[in-house]
Amino acid sequence: MSKRVLVTGGNKGIGLKVVERFLELDYEIITVARNYDGFPYKDNKNITTIEYDLSDVDGLASLAKEVGDIDILINNAGYMQPKYTYNNYPKEAKEHIMNVDLYAPVELINLFSEGMKKRGFGRIVNTASIAGQIGHPDVWYGIAKAGLINATKIYAKLLGSEGITVNCVAPSAAETDMQKDNDEARKAAFKAAVVTNRFAEPKEVAEAIFWLATDCPEYINGITIDINNCFYPR
Ligand SMILES: NC(=O)c1ccc[n+]([C@@H]2O[C@H](COP(=O)([O-])OP(=O)(O)OC[C@H]3O[C@@H](n4cnc5c(N)ncnc54)[C@H](OP(=O)(O)O)[C@@H]3O)[C@@H](O)[C@H]2O)c1
Protein backbone atom coordinates (compact mmCIF):
# COMPACT_ATOMS: atom_id res chain seq x y z
CA MET A 1 0.00 0.00 0.00
CA SER A 2 1.37 3.42 -0.88
CA LYS A 3 2.22 5.87 1.86
CA ARG A 4 -0.07 8.86 2.48
CA VAL A 5 1.26 12.41 2.74
CA LEU A 6 -0.65 15.58 3.60
CA VAL A 7 0.83 18.83 2.26
CA THR A 8 -0.78 22.03 3.50
CA GLY A 9 -0.40 24.80 0.95
CA GLY A 10 0.34 22.18 -1.71
CA ASN A 11 -1.40 24.13 -4.46
CA LYS A 12 1.44 26.54 -5.29
CA GLY A 13 4.86 27.88 -4.37
CA ILE A 14 7.07 25.71 -2.19
CA GLY A 15 4.22 23.30 -1.38
CA LEU A 16 3.55 22.61 -5.06
CA LYS A 17 7.20 21.67 -5.55
CA VAL A 18 6.93 19.31 -2.57
CA VAL A 19 3.84 17.73 -4.15
CA GLU A 20 5.72 17.27 -7.43
CA ARG A 21 8.53 15.49 -5.59
CA PHE A 22 6.08 13.06 -3.97
CA LEU A 23 4.39 12.50 -7.34
CA GLU A 24 7.68 11.09 -8.63
CA LEU A 25 7.21 8.25 -6.13
CA ASP A 26 4.13 6.15 -5.47
CA TYR A 27 2.59 8.34 -2.76
CA GLU A 28 -1.04 9.16 -2.13
CA ILE A 29 -1.04 12.95 -1.73
CA ILE A 30 -3.63 15.08 0.03
CA THR A 31 -3.37 18.85 -0.27
CA VAL A 32 -5.08 21.52 1.81
CA ALA A 33 -5.44 25.12 0.59
CA ARG A 34 -8.16 27.69 -0.03
CA ASN A 35 -8.00 27.99 -3.81
CA TYR A 36 -6.96 25.58 -6.56
CA ASP A 37 -7.22 27.94 -9.54
CA GLY A 38 -4.14 27.23 -11.61
CA PHE A 39 -3.25 24.03 -9.72
CA PRO A 40 -1.84 21.83 -12.49
CA TYR A 41 -2.71 18.42 -10.98
CA LYS A 42 -6.47 18.72 -10.33
CA ASP A 43 -7.21 15.50 -12.20
CA ASN A 44 -4.25 13.47 -10.98
CA LYS A 45 -5.53 10.21 -9.49
CA ASN A 46 -2.84 10.23 -6.77
CA ILE A 47 -3.90 13.64 -5.44
CA THR A 48 -6.90 14.60 -3.32
CA THR A 49 -7.42 18.36 -3.07
CA ILE A 50 -9.27 19.76 -0.07
CA GLU A 51 -10.41 23.37 0.10
CA TYR A 52 -9.97 24.54 3.65
CA ASP A 53 -9.05 27.80 5.38
CA LEU A 54 -6.48 26.97 8.05
CA SER A 55 -7.41 30.04 10.08
CA ASP A 56 -10.35 27.87 11.23
CA VAL A 57 -8.42 26.03 13.93
CA ASP A 58 -11.59 24.69 15.59
CA GLY A 59 -12.52 22.87 12.38
CA LEU A 60 -9.25 20.97 12.13
CA ALA A 61 -10.51 17.89 13.98
CA SER A 62 -13.20 17.43 11.30
CA LEU A 63 -10.62 18.05 8.58
CA ALA A 64 -8.37 15.37 10.10
CA LYS A 65 -11.29 12.91 10.10
CA GLU A 66 -11.95 13.65 6.45
CA VAL A 67 -8.26 13.10 5.60
CA GLY A 68 -7.83 9.90 7.64
CA ASP A 69 -4.50 8.46 8.77
CA ILE A 70 -1.34 9.74 7.13
CA ASP A 71 2.32 8.73 7.29
CA ILE A 72 3.74 12.17 6.56
CA LEU A 73 2.54 15.65 7.51
CA ILE A 74 4.05 18.64 5.74
CA ASN A 75 2.92 21.78 7.58
CA ASN A 76 3.79 24.20 4.81
CA ALA A 77 0.92 26.69 4.43
CA GLY A 78 1.62 30.16 5.73
CA TYR A 79 1.73 33.83 4.89
CA MET A 80 2.99 37.17 6.17
CA GLN A 81 1.55 40.64 6.66
CA PRO A 82 4.32 43.15 5.95
CA LYS A 83 1.81 46.01 5.68
CA TYR A 84 1.42 46.19 9.48
CA THR A 85 4.02 47.68 11.82
CA TYR A 86 4.61 46.51 15.38
CA ASN A 87 2.74 49.51 16.82
CA ASN A 88 -0.07 49.43 14.27
CA TYR A 89 -1.11 45.81 14.07
CA PRO A 90 -4.88 45.15 14.16
CA LYS A 91 -5.95 42.52 16.69
CA GLU A 92 -7.82 40.50 14.04
CA ALA A 93 -4.76 40.46 11.76
CA LYS A 94 -2.56 39.25 14.60
CA GLU A 95 -5.01 36.51 15.55
CA HIS A 96 -5.39 35.45 11.94
CA ILE A 97 -1.67 35.03 11.28
CA MET A 98 -1.12 33.22 14.57
CA ASN A 99 -3.95 30.82 13.66
CA VAL A 100 -2.65 30.05 10.18
CA ASP A 101 1.12 30.14 10.80
CA LEU A 102 1.33 28.61 14.28
CA TYR A 103 -1.84 27.27 15.91
CA ALA A 104 -3.06 25.31 12.86
CA PRO A 105 0.25 23.48 12.23
CA VAL A 106 0.60 22.62 15.92
CA GLU A 107 -2.99 21.37 16.06
CA LEU A 108 -2.42 19.27 12.94
CA ILE A 109 0.59 17.69 14.68
CA ASN A 110 -1.61 16.90 17.68
CA LEU A 111 -4.32 15.38 15.50
CA PHE A 112 -2.27 13.36 13.02
CA SER A 113 0.37 12.12 15.45
CA GLU A 114 -2.28 9.94 17.14
CA GLY A 115 -2.51 7.64 14.09
CA MET A 116 1.26 7.81 13.57
CA LYS A 117 1.82 6.64 17.16
CA LYS A 118 -0.50 3.66 16.65
CA ARG A 119 1.50 2.59 13.60
CA GLY A 120 4.88 3.44 15.16
CA PHE A 121 5.90 5.61 12.24
CA GLY A 122 5.52 9.22 11.18
CA ARG A 123 7.40 12.04 9.54
CA ILE A 124 6.44 15.66 10.22
CA VAL A 125 8.09 18.63 8.52
CA ASN A 126 7.23 22.24 9.27
CA THR A 127 7.98 25.16 6.97
CA ALA A 128 9.27 27.80 9.35
CA SER A 129 11.32 30.80 8.21
CA ILE A 130 14.47 32.76 8.87
CA ALA A 131 11.94 35.28 10.19
CA GLY A 132 11.68 33.07 13.27
CA GLN A 133 15.42 33.19 13.85
CA ILE A 134 16.70 36.69 13.28
CA GLY A 135 14.07 39.13 14.49
CA HIS A 136 11.82 40.12 11.60
CA PRO A 137 10.10 43.43 10.82
CA ASP A 138 6.78 41.59 10.31
CA VAL A 139 6.57 40.99 14.04
CA TRP A 140 3.74 38.49 14.25
CA TYR A 141 5.05 36.51 11.30
CA GLY A 142 8.41 36.30 13.06
CA ILE A 143 6.78 35.38 16.36
CA ALA A 144 4.65 32.68 14.72
CA LYS A 145 7.62 31.17 12.88
CA ALA A 146 9.81 31.26 16.00
CA GLY A 147 6.99 29.41 17.75
CA LEU A 148 6.93 26.84 14.98
CA ILE A 149 10.68 26.26 15.29
CA ASN A 150 10.29 25.68 19.01
CA ALA A 151 7.21 23.50 18.48
CA THR A 152 9.40 21.39 16.18
CA LYS A 153 11.85 20.78 19.04
CA ILE A 154 9.10 20.17 21.59
CA TYR A 155 7.22 17.63 19.45
CA ALA A 156 10.44 15.90 18.37
CA LYS A 157 11.06 15.18 22.05
CA LEU A 158 7.45 14.20 22.74
CA LEU A 159 7.06 11.90 19.74
CA GLY A 160 10.57 10.69 18.94
CA SER A 161 10.28 7.50 20.99
CA GLU A 162 7.16 6.57 18.97
CA GLY A 163 8.99 6.37 15.63
CA ILE A 164 8.00 9.90 14.64
CA THR A 165 10.45 12.61 13.63
CA VAL A 166 9.59 16.31 13.61
CA ASN A 167 11.90 18.67 11.77
CA CYS A 168 11.62 22.01 10.05
CA VAL A 169 13.14 24.24 7.39
CA ALA A 170 13.88 27.92 7.79
CA PRO A 171 14.17 29.52 4.36
CA SER A 172 15.06 33.11 3.67
CA ALA A 173 13.27 34.82 0.78
CA ALA A 174 12.10 32.38 -1.90
CA GLU A 175 10.70 33.18 -5.34
CA THR A 176 6.97 32.63 -4.71
CA ASP A 177 3.72 34.61 -4.57
CA MET A 178 4.49 35.47 -0.97
CA GLN A 179 7.07 37.96 -2.20
CA LYS A 180 4.26 39.97 -3.85
CA ASP A 181 3.53 41.31 -0.38
CA ASN A 182 7.04 42.80 -0.07
CA ASP A 183 7.95 46.15 -1.61
CA GLU A 184 10.84 46.51 -4.05
CA ALA A 185 13.21 48.14 -1.55
CA ARG A 186 12.79 45.27 0.87
CA LYS A 187 13.26 42.67 -1.85
CA ALA A 188 16.48 44.39 -2.98
CA ALA A 189 17.73 44.42 0.62
CA PHE A 190 17.06 40.67 0.94
CA LYS A 191 18.97 39.96 -2.26
CA ALA A 192 21.90 42.09 -1.15
CA ALA A 193 22.11 40.10 2.09
CA VAL A 194 22.79 36.73 0.41
CA VAL A 195 25.88 35.60 -1.48
CA THR A 196 24.22 34.75 -4.83
CA ASN A 197 22.12 37.93 -4.97
CA ARG A 198 18.93 35.99 -5.74
CA PHE A 199 15.97 34.49 -3.93
CA ALA A 200 15.80 30.76 -3.32
CA GLU A 201 13.96 28.74 -5.93
CA PRO A 202 10.92 27.04 -4.36
CA LYS A 203 12.36 23.72 -5.53
CA GLU A 204 15.49 24.27 -3.42
CA VAL A 205 13.34 24.54 -0.30
CA ALA A 206 11.07 21.68 -1.37
CA GLU A 207 14.07 19.39 -1.81
CA ALA A 208 15.06 19.84 1.84
CA ILE A 209 11.48 19.29 2.99
CA PHE A 210 11.20 16.13 0.88
CA TRP A 211 14.43 14.74 2.27
CA LEU A 212 13.40 15.39 5.87
CA ALA A 213 10.11 13.60 5.11
CA THR A 214 11.61 10.57 3.37
CA ASP A 215 15.27 9.50 3.36
CA CYS A 216 16.33 11.48 6.41
CA PRO A 217 17.65 9.15 9.15
CA GLU A 218 15.54 8.78 12.29
CA TYR A 219 18.38 10.15 14.40
CA ILE A 220 17.94 13.55 12.77
CA ASN A 221 15.06 14.84 14.85
CA GLY A 222 14.09 18.26 16.16
CA ILE A 223 16.35 20.14 13.77
CA THR A 224 15.96 23.24 11.65
CA ILE A 225 17.57 23.22 8.22
CA ASP A 226 18.67 26.77 7.43
CA ILE A 227 18.13 27.59 3.75
CA ASN A 228 19.46 31.12 3.60
CA ASN A 229 22.52 31.34 1.35
CA CYS A 230 24.74 32.80 4.11
CA PHE A 231 22.16 35.38 5.20
CA TYR A 232 22.46 33.90 8.70
CA PRO A 233 25.29 31.38 8.98
CA ARG A 234 25.49 29.77 12.42
N1 LIG B 1 8.61 32.68 -0.09
C1 LIG B 1 9.38 33.03 0.91
O1 LIG B 1 10.15 33.98 0.83
C2 LIG B 1 9.36 32.24 2.20
C3 LIG B 1 10.45 32.36 3.07
C4 LIG B 1 10.43 31.66 4.28
C5 LIG B 1 9.34 30.85 4.58
N2 LIG B 1 8.30 30.77 3.71
C6 LIG B 1 7.17 29.91 4.10
O2 LIG B 1 6.94 28.96 3.07
C7 LIG B 1 5.59 28.51 3.17
C8 LIG B 1 5.01 28.44 1.76
O3 LIG B 1 4.93 29.76 1.23
P1 LIG B 1 5.34 30.10 -0.27
O4 LIG B 1 6.60 30.86 -0.22
O5 LIG B 1 5.26 28.87 -1.10
O6 LIG B 1 4.22 31.15 -0.65
P2 LIG B 1 2.87 30.99 -1.49
O7 LIG B 1 3.17 30.58 -2.87
O8 LIG B 1 2.14 32.27 -1.25
O9 LIG B 1 2.14 29.78 -0.76
C9 LIG B 1 1.50 29.93 0.48
C10 LIG B 1 0.66 28.70 0.67
O10 LIG B 1 -0.04 28.75 1.92
C11 LIG B 1 -1.43 28.56 1.67
N3 LIG B 1 -2.22 29.31 2.62
C12 LIG B 1 -2.02 30.59 3.02
N4 LIG B 1 -3.00 30.96 3.87
C13 LIG B 1 -3.81 29.87 4.02
C14 LIG B 1 -5.00 29.63 4.75
N5 LIG B 1 -5.57 30.58 5.50
N6 LIG B 1 -5.56 28.41 4.65
C15 LIG B 1 -5.02 27.44 3.87
N7 LIG B 1 -3.89 27.62 3.16
C16 LIG B 1 -3.31 28.82 3.23
C17 LIG B 1 -1.64 29.09 0.24
O11 LIG B 1 -2.79 28.56 -0.38
P3 LIG B 1 -4.13 29.44 -0.60
O12 LIG B 1 -3.74 30.87 -0.68
O13 LIG B 1 -4.76 28.93 -1.84
O14 LIG B 1 -4.97 29.14 0.59
C18 LIG B 1 -0.38 28.59 -0.43
O15 LIG B 1 -0.50 27.25 -0.78
C19 LIG B 1 4.88 29.47 4.11
O16 LIG B 1 4.72 28.86 5.37
C20 LIG B 1 5.84 30.63 4.22
O17 LIG B 1 5.73 31.32 5.44
C21 LIG B 1 8.30 31.42 2.53
The ligand as an SDF file (V2000), in Angstrom:
LIG
                    3D

 48 52  0  0  0  0  0  0  0  0999 V2000
    8.6100   32.6780   -0.0880 N   0  0  0  0  0  0  0  0  0  0  0  0
    9.3840   33.0300    0.9130 C   0  0  0  0  0  0  0  0  0  0  0  0
   10.1510   33.9840    0.8280 O   0  0  0  0  0  0  0  0  0  0  0  0
    9.3590   32.2420    2.2050 C   0  0  0  0  0  0  0  0  0  0  0  0
   10.4490   32.3640    3.0720 C   0  0  0  0  0  0  0  0  0  0  0  0
   10.4270   31.6560    4.2830 C   0  0  0  0  0  0  0  0  0  0  0  0
    9.3400   30.8520    4.5840 C   0  0  0  0  0  0  0  0  0  0  0  0
    8.3010   30.7700    3.7110 N   0  0  0  0  0  0  0  0  0  0  0  0
    7.1690   29.9090    4.0960 C   0  0  0  0  0  0  0  0  0  0  0  0
    6.9440   28.9560    3.0730 O   0  0  0  0  0  0  0  0  0  0  0  0
    5.5900   28.5050    3.1650 C   0  0  0  0  0  0  0  0  0  0  0  0
    5.0070   28.4360    1.7590 C   0  0  0  0  0  0  0  0  0  0  0  0
    4.9330   29.7560    1.2330 O   0  0  0  0  0  0  0  0  0  0  0  0
    5.3390   30.0970   -0.2670 P   0  0  0  0  0  0  0  0  0  0  0  0
    6.6010   30.8620   -0.2180 O   0  0  0  0  0  0  0  0  0  0  0  0
    5.2630   28.8660   -1.0970 O   0  0  0  0  0  0  0  0  0  0  0  0
    4.2200   31.1530   -0.6480 O   0  0  0  0  0  0  0  0  0  0  0  0
    2.8740   30.9870   -1.4880 P   0  0  0  0  0  0  0  0  0  0  0  0
    3.1680   30.5760   -2.8730 O   0  0  0  0  0  0  0  0  0  0  0  0
    2.1400   32.2660   -1.2460 O   0  0  0  0  0  0  0  0  0  0  0  0
    2.1380   29.7790   -0.7640 O   0  0  0  0  0  0  0  0  0  0  0  0
    1.5010   29.9320    0.4790 C   0  0  0  0  0  0  0  0  0  0  0  0
    0.6550   28.7030    0.6700 C   0  0  0  0  0  0  0  0  0  0  0  0
   -0.0430   28.7490    1.9180 O   0  0  0  0  0  0  0  0  0  0  0  0
   -1.4300   28.5600    1.6660 C   0  0  0  0  0  0  0  0  0  0  0  0
   -2.2180   29.3070    2.6200 N   0  0  0  0  0  0  0  0  0  0  0  0
   -2.0150   30.5870    3.0210 C   0  0  0  0  0  0  0  0  0  0  0  0
   -2.9950   30.9600    3.8660 N   0  0  0  0  0  0  0  0  0  0  0  0
   -3.8110   29.8720    4.0170 C   0  0  0  0  0  0  0  0  0  0  0  0
   -4.9960   29.6280    4.7510 C   0  0  0  0  0  0  0  0  0  0  0  0
   -5.5690   30.5830    5.5030 N   0  0  0  0  0  0  0  0  0  0  0  0
   -5.5570   28.4100    4.6510 N   0  0  0  0  0  0  0  0  0  0  0  0
   -5.0240   27.4450    3.8720 C   0  0  0  0  0  0  0  0  0  0  0  0
   -3.8870   27.6220    3.1630 N   0  0  0  0  0  0  0  0  0  0  0  0
   -3.3150   28.8240    3.2270 C   0  0  0  0  0  0  0  0  0  0  0  0
   -1.6380   29.0920    0.2420 C   0  0  0  0  0  0  0  0  0  0  0  0
   -2.7940   28.5600   -0.3770 O   0  0  0  0  0  0  0  0  0  0  0  0
   -4.1320   29.4400   -0.5950 P   0  0  0  0  0  0  0  0  0  0  0  0
   -3.7390   30.8680   -0.6790 O   0  0  0  0  0  0  0  0  0  0  0  0
   -4.7600   28.9280   -1.8420 O   0  0  0  0  0  0  0  0  0  0  0  0
   -4.9740   29.1400    0.5940 O   0  0  0  0  0  0  0  0  0  0  0  0
   -0.3790   28.5880   -0.4310 C   0  0  0  0  0  0  0  0  0  0  0  0
   -0.5030   27.2470   -0.7780 O   0  0  0  0  0  0  0  0  0  0  0  0
    4.8830   29.4720    4.1100 C   0  0  0  0  0  0  0  0  0  0  0  0
    4.7180   28.8610    5.3680 O   0  0  0  0  0  0  0  0  0  0  0  0
    5.8450   30.6340    4.2220 C   0  0  0  0  0  0  0  0  0  0  0  0
    5.7340   31.3250    5.4380 O   0  0  0  0  0  0  0  0  0  0  0  0
    8.2990   31.4230    2.5310 C   0  0  0  0  0  0  0  0  0  0  0  0
  1  2  1  0
  2  3  2  0
  2  4  1  0
  4  5  1  0
  4 48  2  0
  5  6  2  0
  6  7  1  0
  7  8  2  0
  8  9  1  0
  8 48  1  0
  9 10  1  0
  9 46  1  0
 10 11  1  0
 11 12  1  0
 11 44  1  0
 12 13  1  0
 13 14  1  0
 14 15  2  0
 14 16  1  0
 14 17  1  0
 17 18  1  0
 18 19  2  0
 18 20  1  0
 18 21  1  0
 21 22  1  0
 22 23  1  0
 23 24  1  0
 23 42  1  0
 24 25  1  0
 25 26  1  0
 25 36  1  0
 26 27  1  0
 26 35  1  0
 27 28  2  0
 28 29  1  0
 29 30  1  0
 29 35  2  0
 30 31  1  0
 30 32  2  0
 32 33  1  0
 33 34  2  0
 34 35  1  0
 36 37  1  0
 36 42  1  0
 37 38  1  0
 38 39  2  0
 38 40  1  0
 38 41  1  0
 42 43  1  0
 44 45  1  0
 44 46  1  0
 46 47  1  0
M  CHG  2   8   1  16  -1
M  END
$$$$
